[in-house]
Amino acid sequence: MLELNIIREKPDYVKERLAVKHFGQLEIVDRIVELDINRRSTQKNLDDSLNKSNTLSKEIGALYKTGKREEAEAMKAQTNVLKEQIKQFHDDLSAIEEELKGQLVLLPNLPHTSVSPGKTPEDNEVVRSFGDLPEMGDEAKPHWELCDEYHLMSLELGVKIAGAGFPVFLGQGARLQRAMINFFLDEARNAGYQEIVAPLLVNATTAFGTCNLPDKEGQMYFVGEDNFYLIPTAEVPLTNIYRDEILKESDFPIKVAGYTPCFRREAGSYGAHVRGLNRVHQFDKIEIVQIQHPDKSYETLEEMVVHVEGILQKLELPYRILRLCGGDATFASALTYDFETYSAAQKRWLEVSSVSNFETFQSNRMKLRFRDKDTKKTRLTHTLNGSALALARIIATLLENNQTPDGIKIPKALQPYTGFEMITK
């Protein structure tokens, strides 16, 4: 959620930055400014009335003590009028604050100045790439055919047990999945992240804190009877660990990581491009999260990008890094880098990670602050997170890019975790 003081002091700047994200309701900014003026005016009227009421109460008490009962009773009539005014100001203030909050949560985060004003994924900027694209010819099989051939994963079993989009991993496929989870977690631990096992279901307050509620795209699964949400990513519980906290500067950087299954409805996803593991309702992912001082968050963002790069290089996968344009950036991020690996059989790039800086957008919702060591005042922290990594599409590209007539090769970095060098029939 944007900080109110920024909207109040720089409404034109806010509109200018929101236009980079092609946000089409800029009139909300004007309404927020108007509501803020009304809120402060009503708050002043309420404070003045409360002060006047307190003063009258003291005067009435003094009159009673000195035996001036009639004068005291006359003054009491004034306090009754004030009580009605105070109640009305309270009601008005509550209504204004409720609408103000409702308007604030409609505004996306302001994009960083490096974000271009493009509209579609085609307008994203390729920052850098690594590795040669494998050329395997038309005989290369997509991962869903390889999974059937080597009995690694079954979407049909998932349909039987749950429904479409819930893969069941089998045999060496299951071992590969577990190996990658352990490998990614070890990489995170070696980079200084504390491993955390977090709940897979969260309450509405938690989902709101990381901007997953209101759920504008309808992507979250909701357990209605108990009012829980299945997490779309470990970012949600991990970041909320620090909700309503006041940190010390010496606490920075806070670095946590966690493995969780992730659940997404993927509403409206159809077509050949979502076959196999390209887009599923449940997938496993290791998430890295940092809570950082505002002065160091963009340095930290680059550090997190390098961390993801290192994992992909150890997996021997060709990849490219994109800086997302305004039209493709998420609602909550100020700056996002996407990682894509190349699918040799599908001959297309698949997104496998997003690394983002949210600046104060999440921490403002969560009231996640730190005490400035110089001013002793509290300030909002910056929050960052990244996928390191999401398994489904990594497995897809790893299988496709490493297929041979004799089987599917396992990258050297993974072999100590799998216990085998080759997937065979």
N, C-alpha and C positions, 0 to 999 in steps of 0.2 A: 504494500500500500504506500502510495506516495506521501511524503511528509507534507503536512498541511501548510507549514510555514513557507515551503518552496512555492506552493501554488498561490499562496497569499501574496508573496513578495514578487514573484516572477510569472504571472499568468501567461503573458505572451510567449515567454521562453518555453514554458511547459507545453503550450499549444504547438509551438514550432517543433519540439522534439517528438511529441506524440504523432505529428504528421509524418515523421520518418517511418513510423510503424503503420501508417495508413489507417490510423484510428479515426473513425468517421463520426464521432460524437463529441466534437470539441466544445459544444455548448455546455457540456457537463462541467467544464472548468469554470465557466462563468457562473453556473449555478452554485458551485462549491464556494466561490468567492462571495457570492451573495449570502449564502447560508452562514458562512463564517462571520460576516459582518453582523448578521442578525443574532448569531449565537453570542458574540462578544457584547453586543448591546443589551441583550436579554440577561446575560450573566451580570452585567454592571447594574441593571435595574434590580435584579434579585439581591445582589450584595448590598446595594444601597438600602433596600427595604429591610433586609435582615439587620443591618447596622442600626437603622432607625428604630426597628422593633426592640432591639436590645437596649438602646438608649432609653426608650419609653418605659421599658420594664424596670430599669434601674430607678428612673424618676418616680414611677408609681410606687415602688417599694419604699423609696425615701419619704413620699407623701404619707403613706400608711404609718410609717414609723413616727412621723411628727403629728399624727392625729388628723391630718387633712384628708379625711375619707371622701368627701364629696368631690374634691379636685381629683383624687385618685380614680374614682369611679368614672368621672368625665373623660379622663385620659384613657381608660380602658376601652372606651368606645372606639378610639383611634386605633388601638392595637387590633381590634376585631376587623376593622377595614384592612389594616396591613396584612393580617393573616390571610385574608382572601386574595390580596394582591400577590403575596408570596407564593401561595398555592398555584395561582395562575401562571406566575413566572416560572415556577418549577415545571409545570405541565408543558408550557411553551418551550422551555429549554430542552426538556426530554424529547419532544417531538422534533425540534430542530436538529439535535444531536443524532437522533435515529436516522433522519433523512440524510444528514451530512455523511454519516458512515456509509449509508446505502449508496450514495453518489461516489464516495472515495473508492469503494471496492470495484467500481466499474472501470476505473482508469488503469491502463497497463503501466508498466514501469517505463521510465524514460530511457531510450537507447543511448549507449555510450557514443561519444562524438565520432568514433571510428566506424560506426555502423552506417552502411550505405542505405539510401532510400529505395532500394529495389523492392519489387512486389512479389516475386515468385522465387522458388528454389533455384531457378536458372540464373537468378541475379546474385546468388551467393558468390563470395570471392574465394578462390582457391589460394590459400596462404602458402602452403607447400605440400609436396608429395614425396613419397618414399617407395623405392622398389620398382622393378620392372613388371609390367602387366603380363601375366602368363598367357601364352597363346597355345591353346590345347586343341583347336580345330572343332569342327562340328560334331565330332564323336564324343566330346566331353559331356558327361552326364550331370544334370542338375542334382542338387543334394537330396531332393526327395526320392529320386530314382536310386541314388547310392544308398540311402537309408533302407529302402526296400531290399535292394540287392544284398546288402551286408547285415540286414536285420538289426539296424541301429536305433530306429525310431519308427513309431507307428502313429499316424494321425487317425487311422480307422479305430484303433483301440481307444484313443482319446474320445472319439465321437461316442463310442459304446458306453464309456464310463461317465463322461461329463457332457460333451458336445463338441462342435467344431472349434478348432483353435486351441485344443488342449493336448499337446504331444505327450506320448509315452515313450521314454527312452529305454532301450533294451540292451543287455549284454555289454559289448564293448562300447556302445553308444552311451550307456549309463555310466560306465567307468570313465569315458572321456569327459562327460559332463562333470563328474565329481573331481576329476583331475584338474580341470580348468578352474573350478571354484577354489580349490586349495592353492593352485598356482597364483591366481589373482590376489587371494588374501595374503599370501606370503609376500608378494610384491608390494602390497599396500603396507604391510607391517615393516618391511625393510625400508620403506620410505618414511617411516615415523608415524603412521596412522595407528591409533588404538582400535583394535577390533571390538565390535559390539554386536551382540545378538539381540535384535529388537523385535517387538510385536509385529505381527502381520496385519492386525486389525487396529484401527485408530478411531478416536472419537471425532466429532465435528470440530471441536476447538483445535485439535491437532491438524486436521486437514485444512482448516482455514489459515492456520499460521504459515504454512508453506504455499499458500495461494492455490491449493487444489479445490477449495470451496470458495465462492460458488463454482460449481463444476459446469463451466460454460459449454464444454464439448461433450458432456455426458459420458466420460470415460471411466468413471469410478464405479466399482461394484458396491452396492449398499445392502447391508444386512438389516432389514427394516425392523425386525422385532426388538433388536438390541441397540439400534442406532449406531452401528459400527460401519466403517468403510474398509474394504480391502485395499491395501496400499498399492499404488501404481509404481512405486519406487521406494527404496530404503531411505531416500532423502527425507521423506515425510517424518518417520519416527526419529531418525538420527538428529535432524536439525532441531526438532521440538524438545529434545532433551534439555536444551538451554532456554526454553521459553520462560519468560518472567524472571530471568536471572539478571543480576548486575555483576559483571565480571570485573576483574582487575586487569590493567594493561599487561601485567606480567603473565596473565593466563594465555596471551596470544603467542603463537597461533594454536587454536584448538583443532586437532586433526583426528577425525574418527572415520572408520570404515565398517561396512557390514555387508554380509551376504544375506539376501532374501529372495524368495520367489516374488515376482511382481505380477499384478493382475490389472489388465486393461480391457475394457469392453471393445475397443477398436470399432466403435460404431461407424458405419458407412464405409468400411474397408472391403472392397470387392475387386475382383479381376485377377488376371494372371500374375501381376506383380506382387501379389500377396500369397502366392502358393508356398507350400511347405512351411519352413521356419521363418519366412520373410516377415510375417506378421501373425502373431498368435496372441491368445488371451492370457496365457500364463507362460512366463519365462523366468529364468534365473539371472541374477545380476549382482555384481559387487559394486557398491556405491562408495565414493569417497566424498567427505564433507569437511569443509574448513570454516571456522569462525575466525574472522581476522579484523585487525585494526583497519579503519578506512584508508589510512595512508599507504597501506601495503597490499591491498586486496588485488590490484591488477598485476603486481609482481607475483603474487600467489597464484593468480589465474594462469600465468605463463608457466609457472612451476608445475601446476596440475596437468597442463597440456603436455609438457615434457614427460611426465610420469606415464600418461596413457601411450604416448609415442614409444616409450621404452618397452612397454608390454607388447605392442604390435610388432615391433622389430624383433623381439625374442620369439614371437610366433611365426616370423618369417612371412608376414602377410603384407602385400603392397597396400598402401593407404594414402589418402589425401586428407588435408585439414581445410575446412571451409569456415570462413567468418560469415555468419548468417546476416543477411540483409534485413532491413526493418520489416518487410512484409512476411518474412519467414521466421522471424524471431518469436520466441514464446512470450506469453502475456507478462510473465514475471521477470524475465531476464533483462539485464542492461547490456550484456555482451555474451554471446554464445559462440563457441567453436564446435563444429560437428566433425567427427571422424567417420570416414567411409572406407571400407575395404572393397577390393574389386572381386566380383564373382566371375570366375573364368567361364563357367558353363552358361550362366545367364547373360554374360557380357554386359554387366551393369554394376554400378556402385551401390553398396548397401550401407546405410548408416548403422554404426555399431557403438557410438558414444557421443554424448553431448557434455561439454564442460562449460559451466556458466558462472558468471558473477552477477548476483542479484542486488549488490550494493545494500541499501537499507530497506529494500522493498519487503523482504520477508521479516526482517528484525523489527520493523515498525509494527507489523501485525502481531508479532510474538512478544513485543516489549522486551526484546533482547538487547541489553545495554552494557556499557562498561563505564567505569569512572575514570575520567581524564585525570592523569596524575598531576598536571599543571593547574588546571582550572578547578579540579575537584568536582566538576559537574558531570552528570551522566550524558552519554552520547550513544547513538545507535551503532551497533556493530555492522560489519558487512558479512554476508553469508555467500558461500560458494559451494558448488558440488559438481560431481562428474561421474560418468559411468566408467568403471575400470575393472571389468568391462561387462557388457550385456552378452549373454552366452548364445542366444538363439542364432543370430546372424553371423557371429564369429564361427560357430560350428558349421554353418552353411558354407561360408567361404573357405574355411579350413578343409572341409571334405572335398569341395569342388576343385580347389587349387592344388591339392596334393594327391589326386587320384592317379593311379598307374595301372598297367595291365595286371600287376601282381597284388594290388591292394591299395590302401590309402596310407600314405606316410604320415607319421606323427612328428611334428617339429621337435628338435633336440631338447629344447627347454622344457617340453611337456613330458618327455619320456620317463624321467624319474617319478613322475606323478601317475602316469598311466600304467607303468610296468610293462609296456609293449611298445615296439618301434613301428609296427605296421598293423593296420586293421585288415584282417583277412576274412574270407568267407568261412 
